[in-house]
Amino acid sequence: MRAGRAVAALIGVAALFAAATGCGIRDTSVPVDAGAAPSRVACDLPTENVTAQALEGIPVRVYLVCGSRLVSVDRTVQIAEGRTLSDGVRVAEKLLDELREPPTAAEKNAGFTTDVRDPIAVSAGHKRDPAGALRLSVAPEDLPANALAQIVCTYAESAAAETDGSVVLGGPGQDPPRAYFCTQELKTRPGSGPNLGNVRPGG
């Protein structure tokens, strides 16, 4: 009698185990693709670092690459005594200098990089370009996507921008400049490229 009960108990346990495995609970050594791992990049600078920089010059804001998106950082620029950053071209020159600079130690530790590299320069637009246009020494469409996005967003949120939040950029040739817009989508996905708009030529 006892032997019969023991056999029945074993059969019951086996049945429960079979039911569990039949419901999709399986032991497998095959790795499961759950998507990209969460980013561990902080993209956040220590407050004391920003405060220390602010005491050394005129504060400006530039966009760097962090993770897979654009994030703004505060920098400072030095100018000659008695001069200001009121001129759009001068602002653009200083901002481009900052974008070309390698990230500081604090920025690097926080995960920041820059895709803007030499050789690249910026100057005023051609005679027939619209007012406020800027010309890069490299055609915008020939720049790496992240580098162009950095320049567009940095300029669009500075004194180098037009009043509608766009920046008018052209290359070194005679092709007409275009209006480039810094959108939230561009900041999130800089590789997608900025939105473009046509502009009327100047006088």
Sine and cosine of phi, psi and omega as CSV:
sin_phi,cos_phi,sin_psi,cos_psi,sin_omega,cos_omega
0.00,0.00,-0.72,0.69,-0.01,-1.00
-0.90,0.44,-0.63,0.78,0.01,-1.00
-0.88,0.47,-0.63,0.78,0.01,-1.00
-0.90,0.43,-0.64,0.77,0.02,-1.00
-0.91,0.41,-0.63,0.77,0.00,-1.00
-0.89,0.45,-0.66,0.75,0.02,-1.00
-0.90,0.43,-0.65,0.76,0.01,-1.00
-0.90,0.44,-0.63,0.78,0.02,-1.00
-0.90,0.43,-0.68,0.73,0.02,-1.00
-0.89,0.45,-0.63,0.78,0.02,-1.00
-0.90,0.44,-0.63,0.78,0.02,-1.00
-0.90,0.44,-0.69,0.72,0.03,-1.00
-0.89,0.46,-0.69,0.73,0.01,-1.00
-0.88,0.48,-0.63,0.78,0.00,-1.00
-0.90,0.43,-0.66,0.75,0.03,-1.00
-0.90,0.44,-0.66,0.75,0.01,-1.00
-0.89,0.45,-0.67,0.74,0.02,-1.00
-0.90,0.44,-0.62,0.79,0.01,-1.00
-0.91,0.42,-0.65,0.76,0.00,-1.00
-0.90,0.44,-0.71,0.70,-0.01,-1.00
-0.94,0.35,-0.47,0.88,0.02,-1.00
-0.95,0.31,-0.31,0.95,0.00,-1.00
-1.00,0.03,0.21,0.98,0.06,-1.00
0.99,-0.12,0.07,1.00,0.03,-1.00
-1.00,0.03,0.99,-0.15,-0.10,-1.00
-0.82,-0.57,0.54,-0.84,0.07,-1.00
-1.00,-0.03,0.90,-0.44,-0.04,-1.00
-0.67,-0.74,0.54,-0.84,0.04,-1.00
-0.99,-0.14,0.02,1.00,0.00,-1.00
-0.97,0.24,0.82,-0.57,-0.02,-1.00
-0.92,0.40,0.57,-0.82,0.00,-1.00
-0.97,-0.26,0.77,-0.64,0.01,-1.00
-0.99,0.14,0.97,-0.26,-0.01,-1.00
-0.98,-0.20,0.31,0.95,-0.02,-1.00
1.00,-0.03,0.00,-1.00,-0.03,-1.00
-0.91,0.41,0.60,-0.80,0.03,-1.00
-0.93,0.36,0.54,-0.84,0.03,-1.00
-0.84,0.55,0.66,-0.75,-0.01,-1.00
-0.94,0.35,0.69,-0.72,0.04,-1.00
-0.99,-0.17,0.11,0.99,0.00,-1.00
-0.95,0.30,0.79,-0.61,-0.08,-1.00
-0.97,0.24,-0.65,0.76,-0.04,-1.00
0.81,0.58,0.58,0.82,-0.04,-1.00
-0.64,-0.77,0.83,-0.55,-0.05,-1.00
-1.00,-0.08,0.54,-0.84,0.06,-1.00
-0.87,0.49,0.65,-0.76,-0.02,-1.00
-0.87,0.49,-0.63,0.78,-0.05,-1.00
-0.90,0.43,-0.48,0.87,0.02,-1.00
-0.92,0.38,-0.69,0.72,0.02,-1.00
-0.90,0.43,-0.67,0.74,-0.01,-1.00
-0.89,0.46,-0.67,0.74,-0.01,-1.00
-0.89,0.45,-0.65,0.76,0.02,-1.00
-0.90,0.43,-0.63,0.77,-0.08,-1.00
-0.88,0.48,-0.40,0.92,-0.02,-1.00
-0.99,0.13,-0.13,0.99,-0.14,-0.99
-0.97,-0.24,-0.09,1.00,-0.03,-1.00
0.04,-1.00,-0.31,-0.95,-0.01,-1.00
-1.00,0.08,0.81,-0.58,-0.04,-1.00
-0.95,0.30,0.67,-0.74,0.11,-0.99
-0.69,-0.72,0.21,-0.98,0.02,-1.00
-0.80,-0.60,0.75,-0.66,0.04,-1.00
-0.78,-0.62,0.35,-0.94,0.02,-1.00
-0.96,-0.27,0.82,-0.58,0.08,-1.00
-0.92,-0.40,0.20,-0.98,0.05,-1.00
-1.00,-0.02,0.75,-0.66,0.06,-1.00
-0.64,-0.77,0.86,-0.51,-0.15,-0.99
0.93,0.38,-0.88,-0.47,0.04,-1.00
-0.85,-0.53,0.38,0.92,-0.05,-1.00
-0.68,-0.73,0.11,-0.99,0.06,-1.00
-1.00,-0.09,0.70,-0.71,0.04,-1.00
-0.71,-0.70,0.70,-0.72,-0.02,-1.00
-0.99,0.17,0.57,-0.82,0.10,-1.00
-0.75,-0.66,0.47,-0.88,0.03,-1.00
-1.00,-0.05,0.75,-0.67,0.06,-1.00
-0.79,-0.61,0.11,-0.99,0.13,-0.99
-0.77,-0.64,0.54,-0.84,0.03,-1.00
-0.84,-0.54,0.47,-0.88,0.03,-1.00
-0.97,-0.26,0.71,-0.71,0.07,-1.00
-0.75,-0.66,0.32,-0.95,-0.02,-1.00
-0.89,0.45,0.53,-0.85,-0.02,-1.00
-0.86,0.51,0.72,-0.70,0.02,-1.00
1.00,0.00,-0.08,1.00,0.01,-1.00
-0.96,-0.29,0.34,-0.94,-0.02,-1.00
-0.77,-0.64,0.14,-0.99,0.06,-1.00
-0.99,-0.17,0.74,0.67,-0.03,-1.00
-1.00,0.02,-0.33,0.94,-0.04,-1.00
-1.00,0.05,0.77,-0.64,-0.08,-1.00
-0.86,0.50,-0.67,0.74,-0.01,-1.00
-0.92,0.39,-0.65,0.76,0.01,-1.00
-0.91,0.41,-0.64,0.77,0.08,-1.00
-0.86,0.51,-0.73,0.69,-0.03,-1.00
-0.87,0.49,-0.64,0.77,0.02,-1.00
-0.89,0.45,-0.73,0.68,-0.02,-1.00
-0.90,0.43,-0.67,0.74,0.01,-1.00
-0.91,0.41,-0.63,0.77,0.04,-1.00
-0.91,0.42,-0.62,0.78,0.08,-1.00
-0.84,0.54,-0.68,0.73,-0.02,-1.00
-0.93,0.38,-0.61,0.79,0.01,-1.00
-0.92,0.39,-0.53,0.85,0.01,-1.00
-0.98,0.22,-0.37,0.93,-0.03,-1.00
-0.92,0.40,0.68,-0.74,0.11,-0.99
-0.88,0.48,0.53,-0.85,0.03,-1.00
-0.83,0.55,0.56,-0.83,0.08,-1.00
-0.92,0.39,0.18,-0.98,0.00,-1.00
-0.85,0.53,-0.68,0.74,0.00,-1.00
-0.91,0.41,-0.66,0.75,0.01,-1.00
-0.91,0.41,-0.66,0.75,0.01,-1.00
-0.89,0.46,-0.67,0.74,0.01,-1.00
-0.90,0.44,-0.49,0.87,0.01,-1.00
-0.99,0.11,-0.07,1.00,0.07,-1.00
0.98,-0.21,0.18,0.98,-0.06,-1.00
-1.00,0.07,0.59,-0.81,0.12,-0.99
-0.65,-0.76,0.16,-0.99,0.11,-0.99
-0.72,-0.70,0.63,-0.77,0.05,-1.00
-0.97,-0.23,0.05,1.00,0.04,-1.00
-0.99,0.10,0.86,-0.51,-0.08,-1.00
-0.79,-0.62,0.37,-0.93,0.18,-0.98
-0.94,0.33,0.40,-0.92,-0.08,1.00
-1.00,0.00,0.79,-0.61,0.11,-0.99
-0.41,-0.91,0.68,-0.73,0.00,-1.00
-0.67,-0.75,0.23,-0.97,0.01,-1.00
-0.74,-0.67,0.57,-0.82,0.00,-1.00
-0.56,-0.83,0.08,-1.00,0.03,-1.00
-0.92,0.38,0.37,-0.93,0.01,-1.00
-0.93,0.38,0.21,-0.98,0.06,-1.00
-0.94,0.34,0.17,-0.98,-0.10,-1.00
-0.83,0.55,-0.65,0.76,-0.07,-1.00
-1.00,-0.06,0.08,1.00,0.07,-1.00
-0.96,0.29,0.42,-0.91,0.05,-1.00
-0.90,0.44,0.40,-0.92,0.00,-1.00
-0.85,0.53,0.69,-0.72,0.03,-1.00
1.00,0.04,-0.05,1.00,0.00,-1.00
-0.93,0.36,0.51,-0.86,0.05,-1.00
-0.85,-0.53,0.55,-0.84,0.04,-1.00
-0.88,-0.47,0.80,-0.60,0.08,-1.00
-1.00,-0.05,0.46,-0.89,0.02,-1.00
-0.96,0.27,-0.18,0.98,0.10,-0.99
-0.83,-0.55,0.72,-0.70,0.01,-1.00
-0.85,0.53,0.73,-0.68,-0.04,-1.00
-0.78,0.62,-0.64,0.77,-0.05,-1.00
-0.94,0.34,-0.25,0.97,0.03,-1.00
-1.00,-0.03,-0.08,1.00,0.01,-1.00
-0.99,0.15,0.46,-0.89,0.16,-0.99
-0.84,0.54,0.55,-0.84,-0.10,-1.00
-0.83,0.55,-0.70,0.71,-0.01,-1.00
-0.91,0.42,-0.63,0.77,0.00,-1.00
-0.90,0.44,-0.71,0.71,0.02,-1.00
-0.89,0.46,-0.67,0.74,0.01,-1.00
-0.88,0.47,-0.65,0.76,0.05,-1.00
-0.86,0.50,-0.73,0.69,-0.03,-1.00
-0.91,0.42,-0.73,0.68,-0.04,-1.00
-0.87,0.50,-0.76,0.65,-0.05,-1.00
-0.94,0.35,-0.59,0.81,0.04,-1.00
-0.90,0.43,-0.71,0.71,-0.01,-1.00
-0.95,0.32,-0.65,0.76,-0.10,-1.00
-0.90,0.43,-0.39,0.92,-0.01,-1.00
-0.94,-0.34,0.53,0.85,-0.01,-1.00
-0.69,-0.73,-0.04,-1.00,0.03,-1.00
-0.94,0.34,-0.10,0.99,0.05,-1.00
-0.99,0.12,-0.10,0.99,-0.12,-0.99
-1.00,-0.03,0.28,-0.96,0.15,-0.99
-0.98,0.20,0.22,-0.98,-0.06,-1.00
-0.93,0.38,-0.35,0.94,-0.02,-1.00
-1.00,0.02,0.14,0.99,0.05,-1.00
1.00,0.04,0.09,1.00,0.05,-1.00
-0.98,-0.22,0.23,-0.97,0.11,-0.99
-0.80,-0.60,0.71,-0.71,-0.05,-1.00
-1.00,-0.09,0.90,-0.43,-0.08,-1.00
-0.82,-0.57,0.58,-0.81,0.12,-0.99
-0.67,-0.74,0.12,-0.99,0.05,-1.00
-0.99,-0.14,-0.21,-0.98,-0.06,-1.00
-0.97,0.23,-0.25,0.97,-0.04,-1.00
-1.00,0.07,-0.37,-0.93,-0.05,-1.00
-0.99,-0.14,0.02,1.00,0.04,-1.00
-0.88,0.48,0.63,-0.77,-0.03,-1.00
-0.90,0.43,0.56,-0.83,0.04,-1.00
-0.95,0.33,0.30,-0.95,0.02,-1.00
-0.81,-0.58,0.39,-0.92,0.09,-1.00
-1.00,0.03,0.78,-0.62,0.00,-1.00
-0.91,-0.41,0.73,-0.68,-0.06,-1.00
-0.93,-0.36,0.68,-0.74,0.09,-1.00
-0.99,-0.12,0.96,-0.29,-0.01,-1.00
-0.96,-0.27,0.20,-0.98,0.06,-1.00
-0.89,0.45,-0.57,0.82,0.03,-1.00
-0.89,0.45,-0.64,0.77,0.01,-1.00
-0.91,0.42,-0.63,0.77,0.03,-1.00
-0.91,0.42,-0.60,0.80,-0.02,-1.00
-0.98,0.20,-0.61,0.79,-0.03,-1.00
-0.74,-0.67,0.97,0.25,-0.07,-1.00
-0.87,0.49,-0.41,0.91,0.01,-1.00
-0.94,0.34,-0.23,0.97,0.00,-1.00
-0.97,0.26,-0.31,0.95,0.01,-1.00
1.00,0.06,0.53,-0.85,-0.03,-1.00
-0.97,0.26,0.39,-0.92,0.13,-0.99
-0.94,0.33,0.60,-0.80,-0.05,-1.00
-0.91,-0.42,0.47,-0.88,0.09,-1.00
-0.61,-0.80,0.48,-0.88,0.05,-1.00
-0.99,0.12,0.47,-0.88,0.04,-1.00
-0.78,-0.63,0.47,-0.88,0.04,-1.00
-0.99,0.16,0.61,-0.79,0.03,-1.00
-0.92,0.40,0.40,-0.92,0.04,-1.00
-0.99,0.11,-0.18,-0.98,-0.03,-1.00
-1.00,0.07,0.00,0.00,0.00,0.00
